[in-house]
């Protein structure tokens, strides 16, 4: 038998590869399906979906080329209006490790943005570190960790649940939205390796197809399971299930019975890691050790346009609550260690290796300014100001910089607070650039106060104020002024 010839991308005479990404064409089919034989051990599903991908007018299919020859692919799909899904990223094995996957994925991200999406998501294997790094660098955040499992269908299983109907929609929606399973996946539910939103629209569709099971058969709903048909394997896939431990196992078993009733030899499940995967496995989804999948979504949830970045807000919140976080982590580790450990020792380890000790960083970064002040009274006032910014508003660590004469505190890339040392006083300037929040003439109880040059006024309020602080009695007023500008910063974005 003549061995099959491996396809290899051609090279320019210089040895360099000219790489490009474009819309896919029908003529790309054969070289890319030949390439697919060398992906995932020859078990790639792309041959089953290529034709439908190419024909999909709502989405986009991209082909990557090397010296003009097709060597990679990426698919952008619209699961529902505004819900964009990225999948199918493939690259010729001979070209891996050259940064080309990054270029394909980045091109896919750009195409996704052209669809004016409300959401953009994709999933990958937990261990696909290259893909995960690319996604994280492009603004994607992890929203779910799930396990993909298979089980043999069970014709001998006695059905315990009933099929929900459209009349059950309000109760089913209420149960799903308040469930731990829904919270663990941030509102998406797996169908194979695709994770559409489990919203009212989709639940209504599943109900119309008889793909929602509930317990008990009569009375108030206490457990729900939702399943769908996978587009690749045409398998029954359990994507949502929750209730008591016993009810989850019953519903998972019912899904295996449904697989048997529909002529399938097995069923799959893609459910949140932890309690749910354990219960589903106990019900018979134990053919494979769960393959761990992670789901990413573009942009962090909970922030409006123009607000500070997700990273900045989390870091600032962590700094403001650092002591509580350190205490909680240290206590948890000390309680679960196999030998008795001193909590303070564990806390010290955590602050050295896991969570930066920003108290320590704050003191180190302002030490030169602190020591240059002329009196202990001014040092106390300075500490009262800078620690309020740190502990109450999370502005510390890299946000703080100081020289012998001035200390600056940054927020969202701008100077929020500036403290200057004088012979017998501190000058605290707050703003501008964070909204109009200081009433004209306000002194906040300081020895003196004015609105510095460059502070614009609107409706009787200024963007900036300078306070002269000479004693401990001025700390409370300075803190109120800081609170005012931080509140304005949150409104102004």
C-alpha positions in Angstrom: 0.0 0.0 0.0 1.3 3.4 -0.9 1.5 5.6 2.2 -0.7 8.7 2.2 1.2 11.8 1.3 1.1 14.5 4.0 0.1 17.9 2.9 2.6 20.6 3.6 2.3 24.3 3.0 4.7 25.5 0.3 7.5 27.9 1.2 8.9 30.8 -0.6 12.5 30.3 -1.8 13.8 32.4 1.0 12.1 30.1 3.5 9.8 32.8 4.8 6.0 32.1 4.8 3.7 34.8 3.5 0.7 34.6 5.7 -2.8 36.1 5.2 -6.4 35.7 6.4 -9.4 36.1 4.0 -13.0 35.0 3.5 -13.3 31.3 2.8 -14.0 30.0 -0.7 -15.5 26.7 -2.0 -12.1 25.8 -3.4 -10.6 25.8 0.1 -12.6 22.7 1.0 -10.3 19.9 -0.2 -6.9 21.2 1.2 -8.5 22.1 4.5 -10.2 18.8 4.9 -7.0 17.1 4.1 -5.3 19.2 6.8 -8.1 18.2 9.2 -6.9 14.6 9.0 -3.8 15.7 11.0 -5.8 17.5 13.7 -7.1 15.9 16.9 -5.6 12.6 16.0 -7.7 12.4 12.8 -11.0 12.8 14.6 -11.6 16.4 13.7 -15.3 17.2 13.2 -14.6 19.8 10.5 -15.5 17.5 7.6 -19.0 17.2 9.1 -19.7 20.9 9.2 -17.6 22.5 6.5 -20.4 22.8 3.9 -22.8 24.3 6.5 -20.2 26.7 7.7 -19.5 27.9 4.2 -23.2 28.3 3.4 -24.0 30.2 6.6 -24.9 33.7 5.5 -25.4 35.0 9.0 -21.8 34.2 10.0 -18.3 34.4 8.5 -15.9 31.6 7.6 -12.3 32.7 7.4 -9.4 30.9 5.7 -5.8 31.4 6.6 -3.3 31.1 3.8 0.5 30.5 3.6 2.0 31.6 0.3 -1.5 31.5 -1.1 -2.4 27.9 0.1 -5.1 27.3 2.6 -3.6 26.3 6.0 -6.1 27.4 8.6 -9.7 28.2 9.3 -11.9 30.1 11.8 -15.7 30.3 12.0 -17.8 33.2 13.4 -21.4 32.3 13.9 -24.5 34.2 15.2 -26.4 31.9 17.6 -29.2 34.4 18.0 -29.6 38.1 17.2 -26.5 39.8 18.7 -25.1 36.6 20.2 -21.9 35.8 18.4 -20.0 32.6 18.8 -16.4 31.9 17.7 -15.3 28.3 16.9 -13.3 26.1 14.6 -9.9 27.6 14.9 -7.5 25.3 13.1 -3.9 25.7 11.8 -1.8 23.3 9.8 0.4 21.4 12.3 3.6 22.3 10.4 3.0 26.0 11.0 2.2 25.9 14.7 4.5 27.7 17.1 5.0 30.7 14.8 2.4 33.1 16.2 0.0 32.4 13.3 -2.8 31.1 15.5 -2.8 34.5 17.1 -3.2 36.2 13.7 -6.2 34.0 12.8 -7.8 34.5 16.2 -7.3 38.2 16.1 -8.8 38.3 12.6 -11.8 36.4 13.9 -12.2 38.9 16.8 -12.2 41.8 14.3 -14.8 40.0 12.1 -17.0 39.4 15.2 -17.0 43.1 16.1 -18.3 43.9 12.6 -21.5 42.1 13.4 -22.3 44.7 16.1 -22.7 42.0 18.8 -24.3 42.2 22.2 -22.0 39.3 23.2 -19.0 37.4 21.8 -18.0 34.1 23.3 -16.0 31.0 22.6 -14.9 27.8 24.4 -11.8 25.8 24.4 -10.2 22.9 26.3 -8.9 23.9 29.7 -5.4 23.0 28.7 -5.3 25.0 25.5 -3.0 27.6 27.0 -2.1 29.3 23.7 -5.7 29.9 22.7 -6.5 31.1 26.2 -3.6 33.6 26.3 -4.6 35.1 23.0 -8.2 35.5 24.2 -7.2 37.1 27.5 -5.0 39.6 25.7 -7.9 40.5 23.4 -10.3 41.5 26.2 -12.0 38.1 26.9 -12.8 37.0 30.4 -13.6 33.5 31.6 -17.3 33.0 32.6 -17.7 29.2 33.0 -15.8 26.0 33.7 -17.6 22.9 32.6 -17.1 19.2 32.1 -18.0 17.3 28.9 -19.2 13.7 29.7 -20.7 10.8 27.9 -22.9 7.9 29.0 -24.5 4.9 27.4 -28.2 5.2 26.7 -30.5 3.3 29.2 -33.6 1.7 27.7 -34.2 0.0 31.1 -34.3 3.3 33.0 -37.8 4.2 34.3 -38.7 7.8 33.6 -39.4 9.8 36.7 -39.9 13.3 35.2 -42.4 14.9 32.9 -41.9 16.9 29.8 -42.5 20.6 30.5 -44.9 22.6 28.3 -45.3 26.2 27.4 -47.6 26.6 30.4 -44.6 25.9 32.6 -42.5 28.8 31.1 -42.8 31.2 34.0 -42.0 28.6 36.6 -39.1 27.1 34.6 -37.6 30.5 33.9 -37.8 31.4 37.6 -36.2 28.1 38.7 -33.4 28.4 36.1 -32.5 32.0 36.9 -32.3 31.4 40.6 -30.3 28.1 40.3 -26.7 27.5 41.2 -26.1 25.8 37.8 -27.2 28.9 36.0 -25.0 31.1 38.2 -22.0 28.8 37.7 -22.1 29.3 33.9 -23.2 32.9 33.9 -26.4 32.1 32.1 -25.1 29.9 29.2 -25.8 26.2 28.7 -23.6 23.8 26.6 -24.7 21.9 23.5 -21.5 20.0 22.9 -18.8 22.7 22.8 -21.2 25.5 21.9 -22.7 27.6 24.7 -25.7 29.6 23.8 -27.5 31.7 26.3 -30.2 30.0 28.3 -32.5 33.0 28.2 -36.3 33.2 27.9 -36.1 33.0 24.1 -34.1 29.8 24.2 -36.1 28.2 27.0 -39.3 28.8 25.0 -37.7 27.1 22.0 -36.7 24.1 24.1 -40.1 23.8 25.6 -41.7 23.9 22.1 -39.5 20.9 21.2 -40.2 18.9 24.4 -36.6 19.3 25.6 -37.2 20.4 29.1 -37.8 17.9 31.9 -39.2 18.8 35.4 -39.8 17.2 38.7 -42.2 16.3 40.2 -44.8 15.2 37.7 -47.4 17.2 39.6 -47.2 20.2 41.8 -44.6 23.0 42.2 -41.4 22.5 40.2 -38.4 21.6 42.3 -35.9 20.4 39.7 -35.3 21.1 36.0 -33.2 19.7 33.2 -32.8 21.1 29.6 -31.2 19.2 26.7 -30.6 19.8 23.0 -29.3 18.0 20.0 -25.6 18.6 19.1 -25.0 19.9 15.6 -21.8 17.8 15.1 -22.6 14.4 16.6 -26.4 14.6 16.5 -26.3 13.5 20.1 -28.7 14.3 23.0 -26.7 16.7 25.1 -27.7 17.7 28.7 -26.7 21.3 29.2 -28.6 22.4 32.3 -29.7 20.4 35.4 -30.3 21.5 39.0 -32.3 20.5 42.0 -31.6 18.3 45.0 -28.8 15.7 44.6 -31.4 12.9 44.2 -33.4 14.9 41.6 -30.3 15.8 39.6 -29.4 12.1 39.3 -33.0 11.2 38.3 -33.1 13.8 35.6 -29.7 12.8 34.2 -30.9 9.2 34.1 -34.0 10.3 32.3 -31.9 12.0 29.6 -30.1 8.7 29.1 -33.5 7.0 28.6 -34.5 9.7 26.1 -31.3 9.0 24.1 -32.4 5.3 24.0 -35.9 6.2 23.0 -34.6 8.3 20.1 -32.4 5.5 18.8 -29.1 6.8 20.1 -26.5 4.6 21.8 -25.2 7.3 24.1 -25.8 10.8 25.3 -23.5 13.6 26.3 -23.5 16.3 29.0 -21.8 19.6 29.3 -22.4 20.9 32.8 -20.6 23.0 35.4 -17.6 21.4 37.1 -18.1 20.4 40.7 -21.3 19.1 42.3 -23.3 18.8 39.1 -20.6 16.9 37.2 -20.3 14.5 40.1 -24.0 13.8 40.3 -24.4 13.4 36.5 -21.5 11.0 36.5 -23.1 8.9 39.2 -26.3 8.8 37.1 -24.4 7.0 34.3 -22.5 9.7 32.4 -19.2 7.9 33.2 -17.9 6.7 29.9 -15.2 9.3 29.9 -13.4 11.3 32.6 -14.9 14.7 32.2 -13.1 16.8 29.6 -12.8 20.3 31.0 -13.9 23.1 28.9 -13.7 26.8 29.6 -16.0 29.5 28.2 -14.8 33.0 27.5 -16.8 36.2 26.9 -15.5 39.5 25.4 -15.6 42.3 27.9 -16.2 42.0 31.6 -19.8 42.1 32.9 -21.2 44.8 35.2 -19.4 47.9 33.7 -21.0 50.5 31.6 -19.3 52.4 28.8 -16.8 55.0 29.9 -16.3 53.6 33.3 -12.9 52.5 34.7 -11.6 49.2 33.4 -12.6 45.9 34.9 -9.0 45.2 35.9 -8.7 48.6 37.6 -11.9 48.3 39.5 -11.1 44.8 40.8 -7.5 45.8 41.8 -8.8 48.9 43.6 -11.5 46.8 45.4 -8.9 44.3 46.4 -6.6 46.9 47.8 -9.5 48.5 49.7 -10.4 45.1 51.2 -6.9 43.5 51.3 -6.8 42.8 55.0 -10.2 41.0 54.9 -9.1 39.0 51.8 -5.8 38.0 53.3 -7.5 37.0 56.6 -10.2 34.9 54.7 -7.6 33.1 52.5 -5.2 32.5 55.4 -8.0 31.1 57.5 -9.3 28.8 54.8 -5.8 27.4 54.1 -5.0 27.0 57.8 -8.3 25.1 58.3 -7.7 22.8 55.4 -4.0 22.1 55.8 -3.2 18.5 56.7 -1.3 19.7 59.8 -2.1 22.4 62.3 -0.5 25.7 61.1 -0.4 29.2 62.6 -2.8 31.4 60.8 -0.5 34.4 60.9 2.3 32.4 59.3 -0.1 31.4 56.5 -1.2 35.0 56.1 2.4 36.0 55.7 2.9 33.3 53.0 -0.2 34.5 51.2 1.0 38.1 51.2 4.4 37.2 49.9 3.4 34.8 47.2 -0.3 35.1 46.3 -1.8 38.6 47.1 0.6 41.6 47.0 1.0 43.2 50.4 0.0 46.7 49.2 0.2 48.1 52.8 3.9 47.4 52.6 4.2 48.7 49.0 2.3 51.9 50.0 4.7 52.7 52.9 7.8 52.0 50.8 6.6 54.1 47.8 5.9 57.2 50.0 8.7 56.8 52.5 11.0 59.4 51.1 8.2 62.1 51.1 7.1 61.0 54.5 10.6 61.4 56.1 11.1 64.7 54.4 8.1 66.3 56.1 9.1 68.8 58.8 7.1 67.5 61.7 5.3 64.5 63.1 2.1 66.4 62.9 2.4 66.7 59.1 3.4 63.1 58.9 0.2 62.1 60.8 -1.9 64.3 58.4 -0.3 62.8 55.4 -0.8 59.3 56.7 -4.5 60.1 57.3 -4.9 61.3 53.7 -3.0 58.6 51.9 -4.4 55.7 53.9 -7.9 56.9 53.3 -7.2 56.9 49.6 -5.8 53.4 50.0 -8.1 51.7 52.4 -11.4 53.3 51.5 -10.9 53.7 47.7 -8.3 51.1 46.8 -5.8 53.7 45.4 -2.4 52.3 46.4 0.4 50.2 45.1 1.4 51.3 41.6 -1.2 54.1 41.8 1.0 56.0 44.2 4.4 57.7 43.5 6.3 60.1 45.6 9.5 62.2 45.6 10.9 64.3 48.4 8.5 67.2 47.6 5.4 65.7 46.2 3.3 62.6 46.4 0.8 61.7 43.5 -2.1 59.3 43.5 -3.3 58.2 40.0 -6.8 56.9 39.0 -7.7 55.8 35.5 -4.5 57.2 34.1 -4.9 60.7 35.5 -3.6 62.4 38.7 -6.5 62.4 41.2 -4.6 63.7 44.2 -1.4 65.6 44.7 0.2 66.3 48.1 2.9 69.0 48.4 5.0 69.4 51.5 5.5 73.0 52.7 7.5 74.1 55.7 4.5 74.1 58.0 1.6 72.7 56.0 0.5 70.2 53.4 -1.2 71.3 50.2 -3.7 68.6 49.0 -5.0 69.2 45.4 -7.8 67.0 44.2 -8.6 66.9 40.4 -9.3 68.2 37.8 -10.6 65.6 35.3 -13.1 63.7 37.5 -16.2 65.8 37.2 -17.5 69.0 38.8 -17.9 68.1 42.5 -16.5 70.9 44.6 -18.9 73.7 45.5 -17.4 77.2 44.8 -15.9 78.5 48.0 -15.9 75.1 49.9 -13.1 74.8 52.4 -13.8 71.4 54.0 -12.6 72.9 57.3 -9.1 73.5 56.0 -6.9 76.5 57.0 -7.2 77.8 53.5 -8.7 76.5 50.2 -8.9 77.6 46.6 -9.7 76.3 43.2 -6.4 76.0 41.3 -5.8 77.3 37.8 -7.3 75.0 35.2 -10.3 74.1 37.3 -13.4 74.7 35.2 -16.6 75.6 36.9 -20.2 74.5 36.0 -23.4 75.2 37.9 -21.5 76.6 40.8 -19.2 73.6 41.1 -15.5 73.2 40.3 -13.4 70.3 39.0 -10.6 70.8 41.5 -9.8 72.2 44.9 -6.6 72.8 46.9 -6.8 72.4 50.7 -4.1 73.7 53.1 -3.8 71.2 56.0 -1.8 72.0 59.1 -3.2 69.7 61.8 -4.9 66.5 62.7 -8.3 68.4 62.9 -8.1 68.8 59.1 -8.0 65.1 58.3 -11.7 64.5 58.5 -12.4 67.4 56.0 -9.8 66.2 53.6 -11.3 62.7 53.6 -14.8 64.2 52.8 -13.2 66.0 49.8 -11.6 62.7 48.7 -15.0 60.9 49.0 -16.6 63.7 46.9 -14.2 63.4 44.0 -14.3 59.5 44.1 -18.1 59.6 44.0 -17.9 62.1 41.0 -15.3 59.9 39.3 -17.8 57.0 39.4 -20.5 59.1 37.8 -18.4 60.8 35.2 -16.7 57.7 33.7 
